[in-house]
C-alpha cells in the first residue's frame, strides 16, 4: 500500500480556496499535475497547498512514485472539477498524479491506484464513479493517461482498481437445465456474464442510473441477492446491481 502522509492546510486556506465542508463523497476524480519540472513531486504540491496556492484551486491528494500527500479531509468541497456547483466540485474526492521529470510516472500511477482503492473502500464508492477530470469540464486531464503514451491508458488504470472483477478467456459453460428458477437460488459468490448487459446504481432498473456496461465472460463477486417486484437483482462487491436472469448471468 502506498504511504499516505497528511499535510493538511489551515482553516484560513480552506476558507479561501474551497467551498467548505459538505462534500458528498460520491465520486473520485483523477487529475495529473501537468508540471514536468524536476522536484515537482507530491511533497512540493502538498507544501504549495499548505502555504496558500496562488490559484483558486484545491485538491485532496497529490501522488508521486514514493507517497501520497493529503492536503484536505474528504468532507471538504475542493475546487478541482471545473464544473462550478456540479458533482465534480461538490461531491468528489480529487487526486492529482505527479508527472515530474525526475519521477517514475508509471509507479506514480500504480500508487494512485492503491490510494483510489483505499478511498473506494473507506467511502463505499463504486468503480463506475471513478472518473477523469475531463468527465466534469471537458479538459484534457489527465492528459498523459488520456494519450496512453506514457505507460498507462485510462482503461488500464481502471483495470488496476478491479479487485472483484476477473476476465476469463474460455467460453462460459452452459447452465444446467435442471434449474429453471434463476440463479438467485444459488446464493452469493462469483458470477459470470453470459450476455452483455448493464449495471445500475440501485435495485430498480432506472435508465437514469445506468452506469456500467458489463461484457461477456467477465466475472463479478456478488455479495447480496435482492428482490425488486417480481425480479431479482445481484448486488456486486462494488455496490452496483445487475440482473439475476439466467440468460444473462451464471454462477461459477
N, C-alpha and C positions, 0 to 999 in steps of 0.2 A: 504493500500500500504506500502511495506517495506520502511524504511528510507534509503535514499541514501546519503552518505556523501563523499565528494570529498577530497582526499589526493593525488593530482596529483604530479607526480615525476618531477624532474628538467629536463631541456633540455639536460644536460650532461648525465643523465641516459637514456633518450630517445635515445641519440646517441650511447650508449654503449650496450644496450640490446634489441633494436628493429631495424626494417628496415626503420624507419622514417615514414613520412606521406604517404598517398596514399591507405590506407585500403579501399577495395571496399565495405565493409559492406553488403555483400550479405548473410552471414551465421552467426549463433550464435552457438558457441561450448561450451559444458558443460563439466567441469572437476570436480574432487574432489582433495583436497589438499593432501590426504593420510597422514596427520600429526595429529595423535591422541593425541599428548601431550596436557595436560591441559593448557589453556590460548592461544592455537594456533588458535585464532579466527580471524575474519575479520580485526579487528584493528591491530593485530600483523602482519598479512600478508601485510596489507597496509603499515605499517611502514617499513617492510622488503624491499618492493619495493622502497619506498621513500628514504630510507637510502642507497640504492645500493645493489641489490641482488648479492650474490657471484656467483650464477649460471648464465649461459647465457640463461635466461628465463624471460618471462614477460607475463602479462595478464591484461585485462582491469578492472575486478571487482573481489572482494572476498566477499562472502556472508556467514553470520552465522545466528544464531537464533534470532539475535537482529537487524542487519543492513546489508547494502551492502556498501562496501568501494570502490570507483572508483579511480584507480591509473593512468589510461591513457585515453585520449579522444578517441572517436571512430575512428577517422581518422588515428590513429597510427597502424602500422602493427606489432603487438606483436609476440614474438617468443613462441608460445604455441602449435601449431598444430603438430609439429614434421614432417612436410612434405616439408621442405625446402622452395622453392619458389611457392609451391602449394596454393590452395584456403584456406587451414587451416590457414596458416600464412599471406597470402596476402589479403584475402577477408572475414575474420571472426572477430567477436567480441567474446572475450573469458571470461568465467565466471567460477571461482573456488568456489566450495561449501566446507565449513569447516566441518571437521569430528572430531574436538577436543573433548576429553573425557568429559570435563565439560560443553559441549554444548548440545543442543537438535537438533539432526540430522534431524528429521522429520520436525521441524519448519524451519530449515535452507533450506531444500528442498522447502518448501512452499514459503519461502521468495525469493528463487531463481526463482521460477515460476512467482511470481509477477514482479520481475525485468525483466525476459525474455519477458513477455507480454508487458511491457512498451517499451522495446527496439524494439520488433516486430512492435509495432505501430509507434514509432518515426522514425524508419528506413525503414518501409514498407518491412519487412522480413517475408515471409510466413512460416507457421508452418513446412512444409516439409524441410525447410532449417535450422531447429534447430537440431543439431546432437551431438553425443558423440565425445570426443577426439579420441576414438577408430576408428571413421569413417575415420580419416586422416592418422593415423600412425599404427593402429592395437594394440596400447597399451591398456591394461586392465584398462581403465579410462572412466568414473567414476566407480571405482571398486565396491563400496558398492551398488550403484544403479544397476549396471550390475548383481550383485549376487542376488539382490532382497531380501536380508536377514535382512535389517535394516529399513524397513518401506515403501520403495517405490521402485518399479521396474521402468525401463525406460519407459515402456508403460504407467504406472500410472502417471509418471511425465508429459509425453506428454498430457495426458488427462487433467491435470491442466491448460494447455495452450489453450484448445479448446473452447473458448468463443462462437464461431459461429457454433459449431457442437453439436448436441444432438442425442444420440442413443435412438431409440424408440423400445419398446418390442412388440407392437401389429403389425400384418401384415399390409402391405401397401394396402390401398383400391384401387380397380381397377379404371382406368381413365374413364372418360365419353367418350362414343363412338361418341358423337356429335362433338368433336373437333379432326379433322384429320389433322390439320396443324402444330401440335407440340406445346409444352408448352411454347415456347418463346413468343407466342401470349399473354400469361397471365401475362407477366411482371416480375419484380423482386420480391424478398421475400424469403420465406422459401421453399426449395425443398427437396424432399425425394428420396433417391436412391432406385430404384426398381430392378435393375440388376447390379451386380458388374462391375465396370469399372475403368478407370484410369484418374487421374487428371494430367494436363500438365502445364508446365511453359511457357505459350504462347498460343495464339489463335489457331494456326495451330497444328495439331496433329503430331508433330515431335517426333519420337520414342526416340531420344536422350534427349528429355526434359520431359520424363516420370518421375514423382516424387512421386506420392502417389496413393496407391490403395484405392478405395472407396468401402465400404461394404454396402450390402443390409440393408435397414431400417435406415441408418444414415441420418441426416438432415443437410443441408448446407444453409447458408444465401447467396443469390445471389444478387449482387449489380449492375450488368450490363448484358445486352444481346448483343453479338457481332456477326455479320455475317462474316463468313470466306468462300469465294467461294459461294457454294450453301448450306452450312451448317450453323448452329447457335451454338455458344458456350455460356455457362453460366460462368460468372466470379464470383468466390466466394469472400467472405469478406477477406480471407487471400491472395487473389491475383492469385490463380490458376484457370485454366479453365477446365470445364467438358462439355461433350456433352449435347445438348438440346433435343436429340431424345427421344420421349415419351416412347419408350420401356425401357429406362434406368432411366429416372427421372420423377417425378411427383410433381407439385406444391401443397403445403398443406396449 
